[in-house]
Every structure is written in C-alpha cells, then in structure tokens.
C-alpha cells in the first residue's frame, strides 16, 4: 500500500482545519488515484457542517455513472447523497472485507 511521504505534509500547521488539509490534498496528493477519495472526504467534511447544495450533489452523482469508479467509492458517494437504495446496490457488489472496512470509516455515520 502506498503511504504519504513526510515531504507531502511539509508546511502543514496544526491549526489547519480538516477541510484546509483535505483541499490541499486534492490539489497536491502525489498519488493521483487518491483524488476521488480526497474529493469524497471533502464532501464528507461539508456534509458534517451543512447540507450539500445542488452543484455538489450533481458533481457526486456524476461519479455514480462512471464505470471505472470502484464500488466502495460509489457506496460512499451514495451515503453522502442519502441514497440508501443506491448504497444497497453498491455494497452488494463490494467484498465482505471492503464492507467491513467501510463500516469502520467515519462516513458510515450517514447510514440511515
């Protein structure tokens, strides 16, 4: 598994909020495959502060239609969209290990 190098967090200051750090990761994470995960985390942070707006909902919804997006990410997006029907569809396609892992993530709090 790839790890974030210490150099990646140079300039990080403890007073940064989770959103600031995540925004920085979206732009600077050297592991390009982390981009969607970082975007999901970004919207998770927003959702904890307020409801997602139509533009945010539309952006997330686009990823549900992309074949190359992993089922686990589609399940996470479904949680953010409060779409339990979509969530059920995607978690059925996840492995038992992926589902177990997802239930341990903070995003699972949005499960209704």
Phi and psi restraints in degrees (value plus and minus 20) as a CYANA .aco file:
   2 UNK   PHI     -99.9   -59.9
   2 UNK   PSI     121.0   161.0
   3 UNK   PHI    -134.1   -94.1
   3 UNK   PSI     132.6   172.6
   4 UNK   PHI     -98.9   -58.9
   4 UNK   PSI     107.8   147.8
   5 UNK   PHI     -95.3   -55.3
   5 UNK   PSI     133.9   173.9
   6 UNK   PHI     -78.3   -38.3
   6 UNK   PSI     -50.6   -10.6
   7 UNK   PHI     -83.2   -43.2
   7 UNK   PSI     -47.9    -7.9
   8 UNK   PHI     -82.2   -42.2
   8 UNK   PSI     -53.0   -13.0
   9 UNK   PHI    -117.4   -77.4
   9 UNK   PSI      -8.9    31.1
  10 UNK   PHI     -75.2   -35.2
  10 UNK   PSI     116.3   156.3
  11 UNK   PHI      69.3   109.3
  11 UNK   PSI     -28.0    12.0
  12 UNK   PHI     -88.7   -48.7
  12 UNK   PSI     113.4   153.4
  13 UNK   PHI    -140.4  -100.4
  13 UNK   PSI     121.1   161.1
  14 UNK   PHI     -76.0   -36.0
  14 UNK   PSI     -44.9    -4.9
  15 UNK   PHI     -97.3   -57.3
  15 UNK   PSI     -25.7    14.3
  16 UNK   PHI     -83.9   -43.9
  16 UNK   PSI     120.4   160.4
  17 UNK   PHI    -101.8   -61.8
  17 UNK   PSI     146.5   186.5
  18 UNK   PHI     -77.8   -37.8
  18 UNK   PSI     -58.8   -18.8
  19 UNK   PHI     -86.8   -46.8
  19 UNK   PSI     -60.9   -20.9
  20 UNK   PHI     -83.9   -43.9
  20 UNK   PSI     -64.4   -24.4
  21 UNK   PHI     -84.6   -44.6
  21 UNK   PSI     -63.2   -23.2
  22 UNK   PHI     -85.8   -45.8
  22 UNK   PSI     -59.5   -19.5
  23 UNK   PHI     -81.0   -41.0
  23 UNK   PSI     -59.7   -19.7
  24 UNK   PHI     -84.1   -44.1
  24 UNK   PSI     -61.6   -21.6
  25 UNK   PHI     -83.7   -43.7
  25 UNK   PSI     -59.8   -19.8
  26 UNK   PHI     -77.6   -37.6
  26 UNK   PSI     -59.3   -19.3
  27 UNK   PHI    -104.6   -64.6
  27 UNK   PSI     -49.5    -9.5
  28 UNK   PHI    -141.7  -101.7
  28 UNK   PSI     -26.3    13.7
  29 UNK   PHI     -79.0   -39.0
  29 UNK   PSI     100.8   140.8
  30 UNK   PHI     -89.7   -49.7
  30 UNK   PSI     -35.1     4.9
  31 UNK   PHI    -112.7   -72.7
  31 UNK   PSI      75.7   115.7
  32 UNK   PHI     -79.1   -39.1
  32 UNK   PSI     -49.1    -9.1
  33 UNK   PHI     -89.7   -49.7
  33 UNK   PSI     -29.6    10.4
  34 UNK   PHI    -104.0   -64.0
  34 UNK   PSI     -26.8    13.2
  35 UNK   PHI     -75.5   -35.5
  35 UNK   PSI     -68.6   -28.6
  36 UNK   PHI     -87.6   -47.6
  36 UNK   PSI     -60.2   -20.2
  37 UNK   PHI     -79.2   -39.2
  37 UNK   PSI     -63.9   -23.9
  38 UNK   PHI     -84.8   -44.8
  38 UNK   PSI     -57.0   -17.0
  39 UNK   PHI     -86.7   -46.7
  39 UNK   PSI     -62.5   -22.5
  40 UNK   PHI     -80.8   -40.8
  40 UNK   PSI     -63.1   -23.1
  41 UNK   PHI     -82.0   -42.0
  41 UNK   PSI     -59.2   -19.2
  42 UNK   PHI     -77.9   -37.9
  42 UNK   PSI     -69.1   -29.1
  43 UNK   PHI     -90.5   -50.5
  43 UNK   PSI     -48.8    -8.8
  44 UNK   PHI     -85.0   -45.0
  44 UNK   PSI     -61.3   -21.3
  45 UNK   PHI     -82.0   -42.0
  45 UNK   PSI     -66.1   -26.1
  46 UNK   PHI     -81.0   -41.0
  46 UNK   PSI     -66.4   -26.4
  47 UNK   PHI     -80.9   -40.9
  47 UNK   PSI     -48.5    -8.5
  48 UNK   PHI     -93.6   -53.6
  48 UNK   PSI     -38.8     1.2
  49 UNK   PHI    -119.1   -79.1
  49 UNK   PSI     -51.8   -11.8
  50 UNK   PHI    -185.3  -145.3
  50 UNK   PSI     151.1   191.1
  51 UNK   PHI     -89.3   -49.3
  51 UNK   PSI     128.1   168.1
  52 UNK   PHI     -89.6   -49.6
  52 UNK   PSI     123.4   163.4
  53 UNK   PHI    -108.0   -68.0
  53 UNK   PSI     154.2   194.2
  54 UNK   PHI     -79.5   -39.5
  54 UNK   PSI     -60.1   -20.1
  55 UNK   PHI     -83.3   -43.3
  55 UNK   PSI     -61.8   -21.8
  56 UNK   PHI     -86.8   -46.8
  56 UNK   PSI     -62.4   -22.4
  57 UNK   PHI     -81.9   -41.9
  57 UNK   PSI     -64.3   -24.3
  58 UNK   PHI     -83.7   -43.7
  58 UNK   PSI     -61.5   -21.5
  59 UNK   PHI     -82.5   -42.5
  59 UNK   PSI     -66.5   -26.5
  60 UNK   PHI     -84.2   -44.2
  60 UNK   PSI     -60.4   -20.4
  61 UNK   PHI     -80.1   -40.1
  61 UNK   PSI     -53.1   -13.1
  62 UNK   PHI     -79.3   -39.3
  62 UNK   PSI     -56.2   -16.2
  63 UNK   PHI     -88.8   -48.8
  63 UNK   PSI     -45.8    -5.8
  64 UNK   PHI     -87.6   -47.6
  64 UNK   PSI     -43.1    -3.1
  65 UNK   PHI    -110.7   -70.7
  65 UNK   PSI     -31.1     8.9
  66 UNK   PHI    -105.7   -65.7
  66 UNK   PSI     102.5   142.5
  67 UNK   PHI     -81.7   -41.7
  67 UNK   PSI     -54.1   -14.1
  68 UNK   PHI     -97.1   -57.1
  68 UNK   PSI     -25.9    14.1
  69 UNK   PHI    -100.4   -60.4
  69 UNK   PSI     109.8   149.8
  70 UNK   PHI     -81.8   -41.8
  70 UNK   PSI     127.3   167.3
  71 UNK   PHI     -76.8   -36.8
  71 UNK   PSI     -58.9   -18.9
  72 UNK   PHI     -80.8   -40.8
  72 UNK   PSI     -62.2   -22.2
  73 UNK   PHI     -87.7   -47.7
  73 UNK   PSI     -57.8   -17.8
  74 UNK   PHI     -84.9   -44.9
  74 UNK   PSI     -56.7   -16.7
  75 UNK   PHI     -84.7   -44.7
  75 UNK   PSI     -63.4   -23.4
  76 UNK   PHI     -82.1   -42.1
  76 UNK   PSI     -63.1   -23.1
  77 UNK   PHI     -82.7   -42.7
  77 UNK   PSI     -61.3   -21.3
  78 UNK   PHI     -80.2   -40.2
  78 UNK   PSI     -58.9   -18.9
  79 UNK   PHI     -80.8   -40.8
  79 UNK   PSI     -64.8   -24.8
  80 UNK   PHI     -84.0   -44.0
  80 UNK   PSI     -51.1   -11.1
  81 UNK   PHI    -108.9   -68.9
  81 UNK   PSI     -17.3    22.7
  82 UNK   PHI      36.1    76.1
  82 UNK   PSI      13.7    53.7
  83 UNK   PHI    -126.6   -86.6
  83 UNK   PSI      69.9   109.9
  84 UNK   PHI     -92.0   -52.0
  84 UNK   PSI     -43.3    -3.3
  85 UNK   PHI     -87.2   -47.2
  85 UNK   PSI     -67.4   -27.4
  86 UNK   PHI     -83.4   -43.4
  86 UNK   PSI     -60.9   -20.9
  87 UNK   PHI     -77.0   -37.0
  87 UNK   PSI     -68.0   -28.0
  88 UNK   PHI     -78.7   -38.7
  88 UNK   PSI     -62.9   -22.9
  89 UNK   PHI     -78.7   -38.7
  89 UNK   PSI     -65.4   -25.4
  90 UNK   PHI     -98.8   -58.8
  90 UNK   PSI     -55.8   -15.8
  91 UNK   PHI     -90.6   -50.6
  91 UNK   PSI     -44.9    -4.9
  92 UNK   PHI     -85.4   -45.4
  92 UNK   PSI     -44.2    -4.2
  93 UNK   PHI    -112.4   -72.4
  93 UNK   PSI     -31.1     8.9
  94 UNK   PHI    -100.2   -60.2
  94 UNK   PSI     134.7   174.7
  95 UNK   PHI     -92.5   -52.5
  95 UNK   PSI     141.2   181.2
  96 UNK   PHI     -79.8   -39.8
  96 UNK   PSI     -57.0   -17.0
  97 UNK   PHI     -86.4   -46.4
  97 UNK   PSI     -63.5   -23.5
  98 UNK   PHI     -82.3   -42.3
  98 UNK   PSI     -63.1   -23.1
  99 UNK   PHI     -84.8   -44.8
  99 UNK   PSI     -63.3   -23.3
 100 UNK   PHI     -79.3   -39.3
 100 UNK   PSI     -63.4   -23.4
 101 UNK   PHI     -84.2   -44.2
 101 UNK   PSI     -64.1   -24.1
 102 UNK   PHI     -81.0   -41.0
 102 UNK   PSI     -59.0   -19.0
 103 UNK   PHI     -85.6   -45.6
 103 UNK   PSI     -36.7     3.3
 104 UNK   PHI    -109.7   -69.7
 104 UNK   PSI     -34.7     5.3
 105 UNK   PHI     -97.2   -57.2
 105 UNK   PSI     128.9   168.9
 106 UNK   PHI     -77.6   -37.6
 106 UNK   PSI     -46.8    -6.8
 107 UNK   PHI     -82.5   -42.5
 107 UNK   PSI     -42.5    -2.5
 108 UNK   PHI     -83.7   -43.7
 108 UNK   PSI     -36.3     3.7
 109 UNK   PHI     -79.5   -39.5
 109 UNK   PSI     -41.8    -1.8
 110 UNK   PHI    -103.5   -63.5
 110 UNK   PSI     -20.8    19.2
 111 UNK   PHI     -88.7   -48.7
 111 UNK   PSI     109.0   149.0
